[in-house]
Amino acid sequence: MKSKRNRTGTLVFVVCLSVSTSALALNVSTHRLVNRHAARTTAFFSDYLREVLGVGQGVDTILERDGMRLSVEAWLEEGGIREDDLPRSLYHFHDPLKPWERAGLHLGLRRFTSSVKWMQERDQGGLFAANWSWHDARRVYYEALTEPDSRRREALWADLFRGLGQIMHLVVDASVPEHTRNDPHPIGGVSQRGSYEYWISGEHATPPREEQFVAKYLSAPIGFIEEILDVAPPAGEPVATVPIARLIDADRYDGSNPHVTVGVDPRAPAAAGLAEIANANFFSENTLRGEYPYPNEQGLVPARSTTPLGRVRRYFSRPAEQGLLPASPLRAECAAEAYYWRGELIQPPPYPCVDAAVWEETARHMLPRAVGYARGVLEYFFRGSLRVNTSRMRLGSPFLQIDNLTGEEMSGVFEVFGRPDVLTGEGRERTGVINGGAAATIAPHRSVVLPITYLQPEHLTPWQILVFRGRIGLEEDAVAAQVFAVPHVIILQTTHTADLRETCGTTFEYPYWSREEWCDWRPTTEMVTLGELITNRSANVMARVFVTPYRQGDEFQLDGVSMPGGVWQRKADEPDPRAFRMRPGAAQTLTVQLIDGTVVTSRVYGSISAYATASKSYTFSRAGDDPPWHVSARRFTQVHMSSHPSYRVVSISGHPNPTDVRTDRYSVPFLVDILRVEGNLPNPRYTQYWTDYANVYWMAPPGGPVLLQEPLRTEFAALTFGPVPRVPLEAVLERNYRFGELDFIRTFVTRESLPSTLTVIGRRPVGS
C-alpha cells in the first residue's frame, strides 16, 4: 500500500502541476497585494524615486510600455503576477537545509533550480522567452538612466519595476513553508480552499475583506537584521553571487539551531533568511511526519478540540518558551477524515493535517515578514546613495566633489548626463567625462574630488544626473544614480555708486614761476552697491548670507528687505534671496554659506576718485637746449579705480583699457595731447594731459629766472589756462572667469545669460 501511495502521490503532483501552476505559490492576487504594500511601507522608496532619480511622481508616476499605462506601484504588482507565468513557478522553491545546487524543487527524476539561483540566473531564456533576473534589472536600470529617447526610457523604467516585482515575488514565496520544504502540495491546488495559498487569496477576495486582510497581515511589516546582506555567497557559488540571495537564505540555520530564525521577540527582525524562518518554524501540507528536524512534536500542547462541520479535530500549539515562533495552533489532527484519489485511500485517519486555523496562524507570522523582506529587495536595489556636493577649481581645471553616503565602499566609473527639456520630453546628453573615464573608489561615508572634462553638449542645462556603475560592497555590477544641480551661488555685483566730496584750491609760486588751480574728488561714506545672487534654483541652496565687517549705520538689504546686523539666516522653506543692496562704510566682503556647508565669498567694493589741475608756468631747460626758456599752460586729470579680484577694467571715463595716445600738433602755440589708461596695476588709472606751449625767448633774459623782464612777464600773464578739467567719473568692469569656470556654470548652474559688467560711478556734488 505504501508504494502504491507513493506512485499515486507522484501522479497527483504531475496532474496538479498541469492543472494549475499557481497552486505552487501564493496566488497572484496575494502577490499583487504584498508587492503593493512592500512599496507603500518602504518610507524612502517614493521619495528616492522623486529626489534621487528624478521620477517625478514617485510610485504614482505613470509609465507606458506596449500600450499598458501603469503606475510604478502597479508595475511592481504586474511583476508579482507575471513571475507565475508558466512554467516559472517551478523555480520558486528553496530548501535552506540543502546546498544551493540541490535546494530547488525535486520531483521524481527532475530537480529544478533553486529560487536563490534562479533570481540571479543570467540566462532564464529558452521556454521562458525573457530574462527577469537581478542582473537584468541592473542592466535595465543603467539603460533607463542613460537612454536619450524619452519614450524608450519610459518603457525601460516600466521593465525595471516589473522586473523588481518579479524578484520580490521570489522572496515572498520563501515565506510559504511548502516552498522551503520541497513540498509542491498538489492536492490543495484542486480546491479553492484546500491549501494555504488558496485560503489566503480567499481571505481578501472582496474589497471589504481585502481592507481587513491588509490591516491584519500587511500593515506592520517585519524586516530582517541588515547584517545578513553583508554575508558573502557560499564559497565557489557561481550564480547567486549578489548578497540579495541572503533575503531567502542567510546560511544561519543548519537544522540544529532554530532559535537563530527568531528575533528577541516574535515581532522583531531576525538575522536569518525568510526560507530559514519558514522551514524551521512551520509545517507544510505534506511534511507533517518528521521529514525536517523542526518543527517537531516535542513540546507541542493540545490546544483545543472542535467539531467544524461535524468533524472532530484536535489542534496542537507551540508555547513561546521553546525558542521558536509561538503558534497556536501549529498543527491539526484529522481524526475522522480520509483522503482518497480516484477511489483509492491516500491518507487513512487519524493523520496530522493543516486547516484554516493553522493557515491563519502561519499567515500571522509569515505575511508581515513577506512584506518586510520584499521591501528589502527595493531597499537593497536602490541603496546606492550619492551626492554631488560642490565644484572646485585646481590649477585652472574643474573638479566635482562626489560624496558616498552609503556604508559600503563604491568602486567604479562615474558618468554625468544632462537632462535637457527637449520637444519629445526630457532628454539625456553626456555632459562630461569624469576622471578621464577611469574607475575611482570612494570609501563608506567619504568623498572624492575628481576632474571633469566638459563635452559641450548640444543642450545646456543645469539639471544633471550622476550615474555610477561598478562595485558597491559585495555586489560587483551595481548601479547608483543621483539627479542634481550643483549647489552653487554666483555673487554678481552690478553697480556701485559713490558720492564724492570735492575739494578745490589755488596754488602760487613767487614771483611768477607758476599758478595752479586744482580740484580733488574723494568718495564719502554715501555709497550704494547693487548686485545679484545667482543659483541653479533646483532647490533652496542658501543657509546664510552676511557681510563683514558690519558697522553701525551700514545698510544691507536682500530682495528689498533690510537685514539687521548684516545677516540673513534661513528659517524654513523661504526662497533663496536674489537681489542685494548695500550701503557700506568701506570695503566689505559678502559671504554666502550653502546648506551643504560650502562657503562662497566676494569682495563688494568699487572705489573711484579723481584729481585734476589747470596750471601755467615757465620752464628753464637746464640742459642748455634751445630754446632754454618757454612759457606753458597745462591741464591734467587722473582718475583712480580700485582693482577687483573678480573683474577686469573695460574702460575708464569712456576710454577703453588699455589706451595710450599722443597727439602732436606743430603750430603756435605748440600743443601736445596725451591720453593713457592703465588697467594692469593694483589701482587701474586714467590719466590725460593737455599742454599748450607759448612763445619762447631764445636767450636767457637778463637777471635770470627770478627777475623776469617785462616781455616774459607779459607773456606769462597773458597765457590762458584752465578751467580745471571735469571728465566723466565712471568705470566699467567685466566679470573675469577662471579657466573652465564659465563652462561649469553653463553646464551645472544656469543657462541664463548672466550679468557680465560692473559699473562704478562717482557722483560730484551738484553744481560742481
C-alpha angles and dihedrals in degrees: 000000000000094000091047089050091053092048090049091047091055089050090051090053091053095045094048093046088056093046100049128355089185087072087074093068145023103299117263093252089059093047088052091055096043093050091047094053093042087060094042096048094047099098096201101041104085092038090049091054092050103038103029103032102025094237093155107217098027113220089355094061111123115229125187124213124167092339095312113120110194136153121249088257092050091050088055088051090048089055090051088056100041096051086074092060110132121305102000092093091072087073096055099092130097128173106201092201093064132069110269092248089062101029098098130094112301116203116173108299094349125087117187127209115273118250092243089060095036089056090061100031106133093206114042089154126114110080091003094062093204140058119228102165129134091262091052089052090052091050093048090047092057091046092049091052095050107029109122097206111079097208093049089046091052090054090050091053089052090051090049095055093042089051092050088050089056091050090049088053090059092051093046091052088061087069090066110088092215090060092055098045102051090254115144088181096203099170092066091052092067093063128057090223098029102098143038092257095049092044089054094048089050090054091065100031095123132040095252091047091046091056091051091044093053092048092049103041113012109035097078108045121198113216134190137253103272094221089082087073089061091062114108119230119267114285111277095010104153102187115027095054099139114087090233083092087072090073086072101031124011093174091238099117115067101170095268102065109051092157089079088071092063127070126219087290133008092267096047126098117261132211092240140091120262093247090053091054093048094045096048099041109037140046120229129220095269103024101072100115104071099283087141130038093240138074099028139162094264110115096004114147124209104246107186145323121234137173106222109183089351094302121126111232132172125203130207124206135197116224120225093245094075096079094248131095108291111243130186105208108013097166141006133213121224100209101167103029135087133194116228129185117195090340096310122117111245104167117023117200138292100043136143112263146162131236142166094296091054092044091051091054092047090050091049090062104029106040094060087050091047088058093044095050093042087053086054089064091061094042093050095044093051097035095113107106123184138168131198097215107181146322126258137190120217123180089343095307127112123242136184123218111219121192123205104214095180129092091237132079115256120208122172147072124321121206133183124212128184118229103211122178103242128174095266094048137277110347136200125230126169105247103187148339114255121211090352090292092295124131120263132195127221120189119225112289091000136114137230129198111217131182118246128203112206116228097197097235120211094245116046115213137155090219109097141163124215112211124196125194122180141059124347110183108306095347112094103191100041126148129207134171144183129194111216150160105207110253098246140145130197116204107211119184109201107177139010119188123186129186109225128218112223124216120179136175149151128248127198131189117201133279103000101311096124146337122204135183115193144176131197125198120197129173119257126207089272100100130142124198123190128188149137137251107217119198134166089253092217087130139334102298103169122091101172139004122191144154128228132235097024117186133188108277096025116129126221124175133176117197089345095307120116117238110212111221091013094276135118116190125187112246104176135324098327113142121265112268115253114183125046132194124189134183100191129181093217142347111325140181122231113210128192119192114199124215091252091058097259113142123209120188134183133181108241105203141115118178122186127174137160143202125195136176141185115199147156129205145149121245133205118212104222091189090071094241119154123285094034093187133043140159119226143177121210138188120195136177132178127187120196122203119185114233122249120210094220098042139056124213112256099178144345122210089352096303118116124244116274109030127157114168129160121185121191121190114184108213140101108307096034111227129201120182117190123184121180133171117184119187105167097075126092086256110035110214144188118217129182131176129191114189129182119193116210130203113299138209115238092208129049110258117245111270096029129251097321099054100050118191117237096259092058091043090052093048092051093049093049096049110110119223139165160352103191104256119248109196122178109281099217135120129190119207129188126214109256113211122198121239109292094003096106091048088052093049094048092047103041109016115034141338092203118115105261124219103259107185138065117204118203116194130187114202118206119212113276111273096017 
